[in-house]
Amino acid sequence: MEISDKLLCLFNAEVAVSDDEYVVEIPRREIDSGAIEPGETYRVALIARDEDDADTETTTSTAASTGPSTADQPQPPVEENEIRYVEIEDIGKQGDGIARVERGYVIIVPDAEIGERVKIEITEVKSNFAVGEIIDDEEPQ
């Protein structure tokens, strides 16, 4: 699956029933980060989640990963060698941890487990995902 460079955010949600409507709730963090604005209209894609397809958000096309950056494309919210604390929200097909930061930007973290909050160093940055290496297991209290 190819992921568009126009992707604003990526999250898991259930489809709920409310009266005669079916509703997908947007997490507050997506509004707070400025990725999307209430009252605006967006295109929505729903992707089935099953055991064999748990890592669809990390699949990219070569053109998207290596193409030139343009002014109308959002820049990745992380930089190489940046240190961050992230929470692992999902596990990909190869067993790597998946964290999401601003605008739903995906960071792949090898050797991480769902629910862990880890200190990472960003080692690779692409247009729609990054790779981070764990440098500490817990955020200071």
C-alpha positions in Angstrom: 0.0 0.0 0.0 1.3 3.5 -0.8 0.8 6.3 1.7 0.2 9.7 0.2 2.4 12.6 1.1 -0.8 14.5 1.8 -1.4 12.3 4.9 -2.2 14.7 7.8 -2.7 12.1 10.6 -2.9 8.4 11.3 -4.7 6.8 14.2 -6.8 3.8 15.2 -10.5 4.3 15.8 -13.7 2.3 16.1 -16.8 3.0 14.1 -19.5 3.9 16.6 -23.3 4.1 16.1 -25.0 7.3 17.1 -28.7 7.6 16.3 -28.9 7.1 12.5 -25.2 7.9 11.9 -21.9 5.9 12.0 -19.2 8.0 13.7 -15.4 7.8 13.7 -14.0 9.9 16.5 -10.8 11.9 15.9 -8.4 11.8 18.9 -8.0 15.2 20.6 -4.2 15.0 20.0 -4.8 15.4 16.3 -6.7 18.6 16.9 -4.3 19.9 19.5 -1.3 19.3 17.2 -2.9 21.4 14.5 -3.0 18.5 12.0 -6.7 19.0 11.4 -9.2 21.7 12.2 -12.8 21.2 13.4 -15.4 22.2 10.8 -13.1 21.5 7.8 -13.8 18.7 5.3 -11.3 15.9 4.8 -11.0 12.8 2.8 -11.1 9.7 5.0 -9.7 6.2 4.2 -10.6 3.3 6.4 -8.2 0.4 6.5 -9.2 -3.0 7.9 -7.0 -4.0 10.9 -6.1 -7.7 11.1 -3.1 -9.6 12.3 -1.6 -9.9 8.8 -2.0 -6.2 8.0 -1.0 -4.5 11.2 1.9 -2.5 9.6 0.2 -0.9 6.6 1.0 2.6 7.8 4.8 2.0 7.5 4.7 0.8 3.8 5.9 3.6 1.5 6.7 4.1 -2.1 10.2 4.8 -3.3 9.0 8.1 -4.9 7.4 9.2 -1.6 10.5 8.3 0.4 13.2 9.7 -1.9 11.4 12.4 -4.0 12.4 16.1 -3.8 10.7 18.1 -1.1 8.3 20.8 -2.3 6.9 23.9 -0.5 3.4 22.5 -0.4 4.4 19.2 1.3 4.6 19.2 5.1 8.1 18.6 6.4 8.7 15.7 8.8 8.3 16.8 12.4 11.6 15.1 13.4 15.2 15.5 12.4 18.1 13.0 12.3 19.9 12.7 15.7 16.9 14.3 17.5 16.2 12.9 21.0 12.5 12.2 21.8 10.3 10.4 24.3 7.6 8.4 22.5 4.9 5.9 23.4 4.7 2.7 21.4 1.1 2.4 20.1 1.3 -0.6 17.8 3.6 -3.4 16.6 4.4 -3.7 12.8 4.7 -6.8 10.7 8.4 -7.3 11.5 7.8 -6.9 15.2 9.0 -3.3 15.4 7.3 -0.8 17.7 5.2 2.0 16.1 4.9 5.4 17.6 3.1 8.4 16.2 3.9 12.0 16.8 2.7 15.3 15.3 0.3 15.0 12.3 0.2 11.2 12.8 3.8 10.9 11.6 5.1 7.4 12.2 8.3 6.5 14.0 9.4 2.9 13.8 11.2 1.7 16.9 12.9 -1.7 16.8 12.8 -3.8 20.0 9.9 -1.9 21.6 6.6 -3.2 23.0 3.1 -1.7 22.9 2.6 0.6 25.9 6.3 1.3 26.5 7.4 4.9 26.8 10.9 5.1 25.6 13.7 7.7 24.9 14.9 7.4 21.3 17.3 8.9 19.0 16.1 9.4 15.4 18.5 7.6 13.1 16.7 7.9 9.7 14.1 10.4 8.4 11.9 9.9 5.4 9.0 12.0 4.1 6.3 9.9 5.9 8.1 7.9 8.5 11.3 7.8 10.6 13.3 5.2 12.4 14.4 5.7 16.0 16.8 3.7 18.3 16.0 3.2 22.0 18.6 4.9 24.2 16.6 4.7 27.5 13.6 2.7 28.6 11.8 5.2 30.8 11.0 8.9 30.8 12.2 10.6 34.0 9.4 11.4 36.5 
